[in-house]
């Protein structure tokens, strides 16, 4: 087995694939890249058992074979080379020799057959979506997903496909984000929960991508194919909570305010809030929004007043400022609207402008129970 | 070194530390506080042997008058035993509300007269009088303060005045009853030397025994020992005790008491195996403590349950949880802990619940688990409790556990009311 490949081309692909490899694996073989050579097509794969990602590289070769190469070692080596061809030659003594313009490097490899095989999707359904749209759907939702091991369904992003629209939902039971695209459609109704890790990988690879992504899925797995890359992952098993039911329908109190203004105010004020609960208080009366925070343990206190446009009754509501900052940060509009009904019901944050055609963003944030 | 010599401050102890600034710390202690209050309320009780404490079989002496002490009675002793020792004593159950009230009156006077004070328990105060010598003469000022309190409240009070909290406290105990004592600067060690090691705060029964077994009886012996030896014998505590024995204590007077945890416990009149009753008591405790959290705008992240079986073995278990103050989260967790803990099929003497890792904040509402009705119900119940007392509404399952509940807000910056037979 022998092939020649450009060092930067290889590095670019390896770095993408390397994202899936865990830093400490129980299964040592997972510390490797699988190199599967078929003439001038080299398929490189990496896996953590849950997620397998593979990429096809064009190389110069006329041989065949499959080997597992230590990922860390290879990445560290390839990273240091300026652009040049690298020659990989498999030696008989279970080592692979890399020749560069500078010298030779040998590393031990394992048999490619030891590497776990990626699952094959049995009778999958399929949808295609623009890479960039998928990336922004992930970016807009993933921050709201939870980390609770006790409720695994909430640690992922809920994909809801229908002939009318695609919907992406993430929640940790305190905040919720719903991102809907009515300009993209699926052939049939389908729902599944994607874990965070492969989504983060996809987000990184697909940001700004012009290529089409083909999503195939069945009950247990999903496969994303684009360019020369394939990502197969296991889905989170379980029933996603009925999020539609918790979105308040009637919200008579509506606040309209500049996003950058409220974001910087909340940021500043929250410095003075309790370091554990990050609790801030919004008081809205007339056309004035009063944001305050207090840390009684250290006698820290802050208060800011902002002018806003407000329709509804005067009210007082407490929030975890972390949630507000995360949500406001994730939006890109100039103005945002915050709709509320009661101090113990969710506030609904939506961008007031700057959305693409067919794009819908709804963010929910649960308040804290203030003592009146 | 030169700087301190320049100031005229010299190291005067035999150890390599020296005190840079001389403080003047006053320790005030109301003598037999509960007894004095009862006598104030009912003057017939004066000059008669008096016991305050639980009157049931399990009751202990919370306070005893000096007359009864001659019979060998001391606080913390089972009431039954105290009655046997001193049959002619009058026994009063005691009323913590009136004690709190009188304690508050004294607190008000002290607050008015001193720059910084710390209320370390219901009947004990520390005040920092540093620098007041320049204007009043700290000792004279303290005596006047003491006489004001005696005149205005009618309660006997003693004080000790010295350079730090520990020496002042020991001095107060030496001054009692109804007297005062000043330890002049530099005479701390000679003052402590002839005393029994038991007089050092922190030396309880156990430590006392350990030290006695080493042949140590007087503080003097500890003073002559190297610190390392004490540390080897008693661990980290040994170092502190050694320092205290040498009259060294740098702890400041802290004007505000920040609660690290809140807890409640119940010793049953008769040991019980009635699981239903135990669960009812735990629910009542949790419900009450959760209300205290909400009233004080606090959240807890650690709950603990403890059980003492009739063989006096104490078991406890704790659990970390996400920050919360909601009944419906806390009660099931407490009951779960109890289920794990209660596995002996033995009579139970005591159960208790404790919330720690407290932070300021309010309950973060959950999108899926909390309904609006439940939240409104909690708010309404808390509202009722605020107006009519914390036992005015409760769960039916907690009805059986009568008299669980506290009168005071635990987050008012005051120290917890320590039960008399507990050592702090």
Interface residues (C-beta under 8 A of the other chain):
Chain A: X171 X173 X174 X176 X241 X243 X246 X274 X276 X277 X279 X295 X296 X297 X318 X320 X342 X344 X345 X346 X364 X366 X367 X368 X369 X370 X371
Chain B: X258 X294 X295 X297 X299 X323 X359 X360 X361 X362 X363 X364 X365 X366 X367 X368 X369 X372 X375 X376 X378 X379 X382
